[in-house]
Amino acid sequence: MSLSRENALNIAQVLTESLPYIQRFTGKTIVVKFGGNAMTDAELHDSFARDIVLMKLVGMNPVVVHGGGPQIGSLLERLNIKTEFVNGMRVTDAKTMDVVEMVLGGSVNKEIVASINRNGGKAIGVTGKDGQFIRAKKMTIDRYSPELGAPEIIDIGHVGQVKSIDTEVLQVILGSNFIPVIAPIGVDAQGATYNINADLVAGKIAEVMQAEKLMLLTNVSGLLDREGNILTGLSTSQVDELIADGTIYGGMLPKIQCALDAVKGGVNSAHIIDGRVPHATMLEIFTDQGIGTLITNRPNR
């Protein structure tokens, strides 16, 4: 990798302070979902890129999965394409899917790749359609209809779930010393394209790769209890209890469920971290206290 003198000095300082942690994660796969403010704030975007470069430099295997909801919404608005949401999911007709693919597989993906490369890394951008490595199936939503007095199934268009992940593409990229940057677009057996939630894609990739860590960057400090304190060092059974008693609800529930499923599927730990904090990924990996919410089946470090 080609590094500027300034970047090299910064990395050298971090390495000196972080030597106890490097050996622990050398050769391990770490899946990072990049989203929220960190994607739209230039300074945070650059600090994230430098963290990913550092991870690769010291022998880890970072895999980046990104979202792009705000960018998709902005382009749809400029094109005067109406957006509708059902249970938080964007209804995605053919025109909307064209925009989603243009934004996620094009502008957003290439911007992240360029940022990593600009900071001394070697990144390559892919979507789940490349090599058909993300196989999708259509998602439908079941909800109660007051008008019908019964449940109804709602078709939300080209919105998918992960059916399977073919790891061959990722293994080739990682084996070539590149950093994969993945847009969460999948394809079904008939070749139809689907927009998939980036958290779900990151969680499934972490599971099939048996990753050391799954890190989900978000716009909150972590999972909070009823008094507003950050909860961390949670076992999967504790998370199940928090879901059952209503502590975890609303928009945080799908993210936590994704992290929970990954850990139950063999990922050593999952982390909900605040992407608004500069170098959040580095703080999580290279400090004793970590940052945000940790979910694991093993004792907290």
C-alpha positions as CSV (number, residue, x, y, z in Angstrom):
1,M,0.0,0.0,0.0
2,S,1.2,3.5,-0.7
3,L,0.9,5.8,2.3
4,S,1.5,9.5,2.7
5,R,4.0,10.5,5.3
6,E,1.3,12.0,7.5
7,N,-0.8,8.9,7.3
8,A,2.2,6.7,8.0
9,L,3.0,8.7,11.2
10,N,-0.6,8.5,12.4
11,I,-0.7,4.8,11.8
12,A,2.7,4.3,13.6
13,Q,1.4,6.1,16.7
14,V,-1.8,4.0,16.7
15,L,0.2,0.8,16.3
16,T,2.5,1.6,19.2
17,E,-0.6,2.1,21.5
18,S,-2.5,-0.9,20.2
19,L,0.1,-3.7,20.0
20,P,-1.7,-5.8,22.7
21,Y,-4.8,-6.1,20.4
22,I,-3.2,-6.6,17.0
23,Q,-2.2,-10.2,17.5
24,R,-5.6,-11.1,18.8
25,F,-7.3,-10.2,15.5
26,T,-4.6,-10.9,13.0
27,G,-6.0,-13.0,10.2
28,K,-9.6,-12.6,11.4
29,T,-12.5,-11.4,9.3
30,I,-14.3,-8.3,10.6
31,V,-17.5,-7.3,8.9
32,V,-18.4,-3.6,9.2
33,K,-21.8,-2.1,8.2
34,F,-21.1,1.5,7.2
35,G,-24.1,3.8,7.5
36,G,-25.7,6.8,9.2
37,N,-23.9,10.2,9.7
38,A,-20.5,8.6,9.0
39,M,-21.5,8.3,5.4
40,T,-22.6,11.9,4.9
41,D,-20.1,13.8,7.0
42,A,-16.8,14.2,5.1
43,E,-14.6,14.1,8.2
44,L,-16.2,11.0,9.6
45,H,-16.1,9.4,6.2
46,D,-12.4,9.9,6.0
47,S,-11.7,8.7,9.6
48,F,-13.7,5.5,8.8
49,A,-11.6,4.9,5.6
50,R,-8.4,5.3,7.6
51,D,-9.6,2.8,10.2
52,I,-10.4,0.3,7.5
53,V,-6.9,0.8,6.0
54,L,-5.3,0.3,9.3
55,M,-7.2,-2.9,10.0
56,K,-6.0,-4.3,6.7
57,L,-2.4,-3.1,7.2
58,V,-2.0,-4.9,10.5
59,G,-3.3,-8.2,9.1
60,M,-7.1,-8.2,9.7
61,N,-9.6,-8.9,6.9
62,P,-12.2,-6.1,6.9
63,V,-15.3,-6.5,4.8
64,V,-17.4,-3.3,4.4
65,V,-21.1,-3.4,3.7
66,H,-22.8,-0.1,3.2
67,G,-26.3,1.4,3.1
68,G,-27.4,4.6,1.3
69,G,-31.0,5.4,2.3
70,P,-30.6,9.2,2.5
71,Q,-28.8,9.3,-0.9
72,I,-31.5,7.2,-2.5
73,G,-34.2,9.4,-1.0
74,S,-32.5,12.5,-2.3
75,L,-32.2,11.3,-5.9
76,L,-35.8,10.0,-5.9
77,E,-36.9,13.5,-4.8
78,R,-34.9,15.2,-7.5
79,L,-36.4,12.8,-10.1
80,N,-39.9,13.5,-8.7
81,I,-40.4,9.8,-8.0
82,K,-42.8,9.4,-5.0
83,T,-41.5,7.4,-2.1
84,E,-43.7,5.3,0.2
85,F,-42.8,3.3,3.3
86,V,-44.5,0.3,4.8
87,N,-43.3,-0.7,8.3
88,G,-40.1,1.2,7.7
89,M,-39.4,-0.5,4.3
90,R,-39.3,1.5,1.1
91,V,-41.8,0.3,-1.4
92,T,-39.6,-0.4,-4.4
93,D,-41.2,-0.5,-7.9
94,A,-39.1,-0.9,-11.1
95,K,-38.3,2.8,-11.4
96,T,-37.3,3.0,-7.8
97,M,-35.1,-0.1,-8.1
98,D,-33.3,1.5,-11.0
99,V,-32.5,4.5,-8.7
100,V,-31.5,2.2,-5.8
101,E,-29.1,0.3,-8.0
102,M,-27.7,3.5,-9.5
103,V,-27.0,4.9,-6.0
104,L,-25.9,1.9,-4.1
105,G,-24.0,0.1,-6.8
106,G,-22.7,3.3,-8.4
107,S,-22.2,6.6,-6.6
108,V,-22.2,5.5,-3.0
109,N,-20.1,2.4,-3.5
110,K,-17.5,4.1,-5.7
111,E,-17.2,7.0,-3.2
112,I,-16.4,4.6,-0.4
113,V,-13.9,2.7,-2.6
114,A,-12.3,6.0,-3.6
115,S,-12.0,7.1,0.0
116,I,-10.3,3.9,1.1
117,N,-7.9,4.0,-1.8
118,R,-7.2,7.7,-1.2
119,N,-6.2,6.9,2.3
120,G,-3.7,4.2,1.3
121,G,-5.8,1.1,1.0
122,K,-6.8,-1.2,-2.0
123,A,-10.5,-1.5,-2.1
124,I,-12.8,-3.0,-4.7
125,G,-16.5,-2.4,-5.0
126,V,-19.0,-5.1,-5.7
127,T,-22.8,-5.7,-5.5
128,G,-24.5,-9.0,-4.6
129,K,-25.2,-9.4,-8.4
130,D,-21.5,-9.9,-9.1
131,G,-21.0,-13.6,-9.3
132,Q,-24.5,-13.8,-7.9
133,F,-22.9,-14.0,-4.5
134,I,-25.9,-12.6,-2.7
135,R,-28.9,-14.7,-3.6
136,A,-32.2,-13.0,-2.6
137,K,-35.8,-13.9,-2.2
138,K,-38.7,-11.5,-2.3
139,M,-39.9,-9.9,1.0
140,T,-43.5,-9.4,1.8
141,I,-45.0,-7.7,4.8
142,D,-47.8,-9.2,6.9
143,R,-49.9,-6.7,8.9
144,Y,-53.3,-6.4,10.4
145,S,-55.8,-4.5,8.3
146,P,-58.5,-2.6,10.3
147,E,-60.6,-2.3,7.1
148,L,-60.5,-6.1,6.5
149,G,-60.5,-7.0,10.1
150,A,-57.8,-9.6,9.3
151,P,-54.1,-9.8,8.4
152,E,-53.1,-8.8,4.9
153,I,-50.0,-9.5,2.8
154,I,-48.5,-6.4,1.3
155,D,-46.3,-6.5,-1.8
156,I,-43.5,-3.9,-1.4
157,G,-41.9,-4.6,-4.8
158,H,-38.2,-5.2,-5.3
159,V,-37.3,-5.5,-1.6
160,G,-35.6,-8.7,-0.7
161,Q,-34.2,-10.9,2.1
162,V,-31.0,-12.8,2.0
163,K,-31.6,-16.4,0.8
164,S,-27.9,-17.4,0.7
165,I,-24.4,-16.0,0.4
166,D,-21.8,-17.6,-1.9
167,T,-18.5,-16.8,-0.2
168,E,-16.3,-17.6,-3.2
169,V,-16.3,-14.0,-4.5
170,L,-15.3,-12.7,-1.0
171,Q,-12.6,-15.3,-0.6
172,V,-11.1,-14.3,-4.0
173,I,-11.1,-10.6,-3.1
174,L,-9.6,-11.1,0.4
175,G,-7.1,-13.5,-0.9
176,S,-5.9,-10.9,-3.4
177,N,-5.3,-8.4,-0.5
178,F,-8.1,-6.1,-1.5
179,I,-10.8,-4.8,0.8
180,P,-14.3,-5.7,-0.4
181,V,-16.9,-2.9,-0.3
182,I,-20.3,-4.4,-0.8
183,A,-23.6,-2.8,-2.0
184,P,-26.6,-4.7,-0.5
185,I,-28.2,-5.6,-3.8
186,G,-29.2,-9.2,-4.4
187,V,-30.5,-11.3,-7.3
188,D,-32.9,-14.3,-7.4
189,A,-32.7,-17.4,-9.5
190,Q,-34.7,-15.7,-12.3
191,G,-32.3,-12.8,-12.4
192,A,-34.6,-10.3,-10.7
193,T,-32.8,-7.6,-8.7
194,Y,-33.6,-6.8,-5.0
195,N,-32.8,-4.1,-2.6
196,I,-31.8,-5.7,0.8
197,N,-31.4,-4.0,4.2
198,A,-27.6,-3.5,4.7
199,D,-27.7,-4.7,8.3
200,L,-29.2,-8.0,7.2
201,V,-26.6,-8.4,4.5
202,A,-23.7,-7.6,6.9
203,G,-25.1,-10.0,9.4
204,K,-25.5,-12.9,7.0
205,I,-22.0,-12.3,5.5
206,A,-20.5,-12.3,9.0
207,E,-22.3,-15.5,9.8
208,V,-21.2,-17.4,6.6
209,M,-17.7,-16.1,6.9
210,Q,-17.6,-17.0,10.6
211,A,-16.3,-13.6,11.3
212,E,-14.6,-12.5,14.5
213,K,-16.7,-9.4,14.7
214,L,-19.8,-7.8,13.2
215,M,-19.8,-4.1,13.6
216,L,-23.0,-2.1,12.9
217,L,-22.4,1.7,12.7
218,T,-25.5,3.7,13.5
219,N,-26.6,7.2,14.7
220,V,-27.0,6.3,18.4
221,S,-24.5,5.6,21.1
222,G,-25.7,2.0,21.5
223,L,-28.5,0.0,23.0
224,L,-30.0,2.0,25.9
225,D,-31.9,0.8,29.0
226,R,-35.1,2.4,30.2
227,E,-33.0,5.1,32.1
228,G,-31.0,6.0,29.0
229,N,-27.8,4.1,30.0
230,I,-25.8,2.2,27.4
231,L,-26.1,-1.6,27.8
232,T,-23.1,-3.6,26.8
233,G,-21.4,-7.0,27.5
234,L,-24.8,-8.7,26.8
235,S,-25.2,-12.4,26.2
236,T,-27.7,-13.6,23.6
237,S,-30.1,-14.8,26.4
238,Q,-30.0,-11.3,28.0
239,V,-30.8,-9.7,24.6
240,D,-33.7,-12.1,24.2
241,E,-35.0,-11.0,27.6
242,L,-34.7,-7.3,26.7
243,I,-36.7,-8.0,23.6
244,A,-39.4,-9.9,25.5
245,D,-39.8,-7.2,28.2
246,G,-40.0,-4.4,25.6
247,T,-36.7,-2.6,26.5
248,I,-35.7,-3.2,22.8
249,Y,-38.4,-2.0,20.5
250,G,-39.1,0.1,17.4
251,G,-36.3,1.0,15.0
252,M,-33.6,-0.6,17.1
253,L,-35.2,-4.0,17.1
254,P,-34.2,-5.1,13.5
255,K,-30.6,-4.0,14.1
256,I,-30.4,-5.8,17.4
257,Q,-32.1,-8.9,15.9
258,C,-29.5,-8.9,13.1
259,A,-26.6,-8.7,15.6
260,L,-28.3,-11.4,17.7
261,D,-28.8,-13.8,14.8
262,A,-25.2,-13.4,13.7
263,V,-23.8,-14.3,17.2
264,K,-26.2,-17.2,17.4
265,G,-24.9,-18.2,14.0
266,G,-21.3,-18.4,15.1
267,V,-19.9,-14.8,14.9
268,N,-17.8,-14.3,18.1
269,S,-19.2,-10.8,18.8
270,A,-21.5,-8.2,17.4
271,H,-21.3,-4.5,18.2
272,I,-23.7,-1.6,17.8
273,I,-21.5,1.5,17.7
274,D,-21.9,5.2,17.2
275,G,-20.7,6.1,13.8
276,R,-20.8,9.8,14.7
277,V,-17.7,9.3,16.9
278,P,-14.5,9.8,14.8
279,H,-12.5,6.5,14.5
280,A,-15.3,4.6,16.1
281,T,-14.2,1.3,14.6
282,M,-10.7,1.8,15.8
283,L,-11.8,2.6,19.3
284,E,-13.9,-0.6,19.4
285,I,-11.0,-2.8,18.3
286,F,-8.0,-1.2,19.9
287,T,-9.2,-0.2,23.3
288,D,-10.1,-2.2,26.5
289,Q,-13.4,-0.4,27.1
290,G,-14.6,-0.6,23.5
291,I,-17.5,1.6,22.4
292,G,-21.2,1.1,22.1
293,T,-23.1,-2.2,22.8
294,L,-21.4,-5.6,22.7
295,I,-23.3,-8.8,22.2
296,T,-21.5,-12.1,22.7
297,N,-21.8,-15.6,24.0
298,R,-18.4,-15.2,25.7
299,P,-17.5,-13.2,28.8
300,N,-17.0,-9.5,28.3
301,R,-13.4,-8.4,27.9
